[in-house]
Amino acid sequence: MNWTSLESTDQISTIKNSAGYSVIFKHSTRCSISMMVKKRFELDWDKLPQNLPLYFLDLIKYRELSNQVATDFFVHHESPQLLMIKDGECILDLSHGEVSVEEAMSVIS
């Protein structure tokens, strides 16, 4: 699996208008905890559906996009943070030690 870099408002619109599931991982490249959580998630991501879109948001580089994600999906900004989006709505919001493939899979039917 691979991350798709989230770098534009058009991509956020695409996620909001897409049927099915998408994942947004908000990551601070300056935070060792965020780095650890990202690595742990990637170790298990082969358990996710192969067609699940995985978006990676570097919130240091794209702070305004991070703010827009928080606003558009009605979540409080955290880092690291994993958002599971289904049919344009955030159905799971995990941060820090809560972020795991197991938790993400718990909401996928």
N, C-alpha and C positions, 0 to 999 in steps of 0.2 A: 504494500500500500504506500501511497505517497500523499504528502500534504499539497494542497493548492494554496498558494499565498493569497491572502485576502488583502487587496491593495486598492480597491475602488468602491465607490458608492454603488456603481452598477452591479457589482458582485453581491452586495447586500440585498439589493432589489431582486436579483435573480434568486437568492436563497429564500427571500420572503414570498416569492411567487412560484416556488417550486413545490410540486406534489411530492410527498414522501419525506424521508429523513435527510438531514444534513447535520454535520458537527462543525462547530466553531471552537477552536482552541485559542484562547487569548494568552499570550506568553510575554513575559518581560525578559528580554535578553540580558538584563543586568542582575537578575535574581537567581541565586543558586537553588532556591526551593523550586522556582518555576522550571528550571532546567531539569531538576531531579524528577519532578512530576511528569514532564514531557517525556523523558527517557523511559520512565516506568510505563506510561501509556503506550509508547511505541513498542515496547517489549511484548505486549499482549494484543496489539491491534490486528493481528492475523485472525483473531476470533470474531472480528466485526464482519458484516456483510461486505463482500468485495466491491459492490457497486455503491457503497455509502460515501457520499462526498465529504471529504475531510478538509476543512479550511483552517489555515494557520494565520493568526493575526499577531504580528510583531507590534505590540502596543507602544513600544518606545518610538519606533519609526512612524507608526500610523495612529497616533493618539486620537486624532479627530475621528477616524473610523471606529476606534474603540468606543468613543463616546456615542457615536451614532448607533453602534450595535446595542449598547446599553439602553438607549432611548427606544429604538425600534422594536426590541424584543422585551422591553419592560423588566430589565434586570439591573441589579446594582453592580457597578464595576468591581471586579476582583481580578487578581492575578496570582497564580495561574487560575484560569477559569475555563470550564468546558460547558458549552451550551449545546443541547440536543434540540434541533429544530424539526418540527413535523408540520407539514402543510403550512409553513409560514409562521408558526407560533412556537415559542420556546416552551418545551414540555419538561425540560430537565436543566437545572443550573447547578453545577458542581464547582467547588473551588478548593484549592490547596490539597490536603490529604484525601478529600472525597473523590477526586478525579480518578476514575478507573474505567477500564473497558467493561468490567463486570457491571458497574453501575449504569453505564451507557446501554449495555445489552438488556438490562432489566426493564427498559421502557420500549424496546423494539419487539413488536409482536410477530 
